Amino acid sequence: MDVVSGTVVYLLMWWWVFLMSLPFGVRTVEDPVAGHAPSAPARPMLWRKMAATTVIAAVLTAIINWIIASRIISLDMVGG
């Protein structure tokens, strides 16, 4: 996988994992301030989720790169 393809795969994996991690550990405020959404998280912990997402996306990208490089799955298999 070349640099551009690797970057695209990493960015897609990063956003996919980040959006999946957003609901984890979220607790709502018991007494919301007037004008705030009652479903808004009290402490979303975004920096922690971003750090975990970076590591997980890097591991997933490395696995995908290994699968492509070792030809476990290739476009020749997909085509008829």
Backbone torsions as a table, in degrees:
resi	resn	phi	psi	omega
1	MET	NA	130.0	-179.9
2	ASP	-79.5	177.3	-173.8
3	VAL	-63.5	-43.6	-177.8
4	VAL	-65.5	-46.2	178.8
5	SER	-63.1	-41.3	178.2
6	GLY	-62.8	-39.9	178.5
7	THR	-66.2	-41.9	179.3
8	VAL	-64.5	-44.3	178.9
9	VAL	-62.3	-43.6	179.5
10	TYR	-61.7	-45.5	-179.3
11	LEU	-64.1	-40.6	177.4
12	LEU	-64.6	-43.1	177.9
13	MET	-63.5	-41.0	-177.8
14	TRP	-60.3	-50.4	-178.5
15	TRP	-65.7	-38.7	179.7
16	TRP	-61.1	-48.8	-179.6
17	VAL	-67.8	-40.1	-179.2
18	PHE	-62.5	-46.1	-179.9
19	LEU	-66.3	-31.1	176.6
20	MET	-73.0	-28.4	-176.5
21	SER	-84.9	-14.4	-175.8
22	LEU	-56.8	-40.9	-178.0
23	PRO	-74.3	-14.4	-176.3
24	PHE	-68.2	130.2	175.4
25	GLY	72.7	15.7	-177.2
26	VAL	-86.1	130.2	175.4
27	ARG	-126.0	138.7	179.4
28	THR	-85.6	161.7	177.4
29	VAL	-75.3	136.9	-178.7
30	GLU	-72.3	-40.9	178.7
31	ASP	-121.4	87.6	-177.7
32	PRO	-68.3	147.9	177.0
33	VAL	-71.0	146.3	179.8
34	ALA	-57.8	132.1	-179.8
35	GLY	96.3	-13.0	177.8
36	HIS	-94.5	149.9	178.1
37	ALA	-69.6	132.9	179.9
38	PRO	-66.9	-17.5	-179.9
39	SER	-92.5	1.1	-179.3
40	ALA	-67.9	138.2	-178.7
41	PRO	-70.6	145.1	178.4
42	ALA	-71.8	-48.1	178.0
43	ARG	-135.5	96.9	-176.2
44	PRO	-73.2	-17.1	179.2
45	MET	52.5	49.4	-176.1
46	LEU	-66.0	-37.8	-179.6
47	TRP	-64.2	-40.8	178.5
48	ARG	-65.1	-41.7	179.3
49	LYS	-67.7	-36.8	178.2
50	MET	-67.0	-39.6	178.9
51	ALA	-65.9	-45.5	178.4
52	ALA	-64.2	-39.3	178.9
53	THR	-62.8	-40.2	179.9
54	THR	-60.9	-44.5	-179.8
55	VAL	-68.2	-46.7	-178.2
56	ILE	-63.7	-42.0	179.0
57	ALA	-64.7	-36.6	177.6
58	ALA	-65.1	-42.5	178.4
59	VAL	-64.6	-45.0	179.1
60	LEU	-63.3	-39.2	178.1
61	THR	-65.5	-39.7	177.5
62	ALA	-64.3	-40.1	177.9
63	ILE	-64.7	-44.2	178.7
64	ILE	-63.7	-41.1	177.6
65	ASN	-61.8	-42.4	178.8
66	TRP	-64.0	-42.0	178.6
67	ILE	-61.9	-42.6	-180.0
68	ILE	-69.8	-43.3	-177.8
69	ALA	-67.5	-35.3	-178.6
70	SER	-86.3	-1.0	178.0
71	ARG	60.1	32.2	172.8
72	ILE	-63.9	-42.0	173.5
73	ILE	-126.2	128.6	178.2
74	SER	-137.7	165.6	178.8
75	LEU	-66.5	-25.1	177.5
76	ASP	-64.4	-32.9	178.7
77	MET	-71.6	-34.5	-176.2
78	VAL	-73.6	-43.6	-179.9
79	GLY	-69.8	155.0	-175.2
80	GLY	-78.3	NA	NA
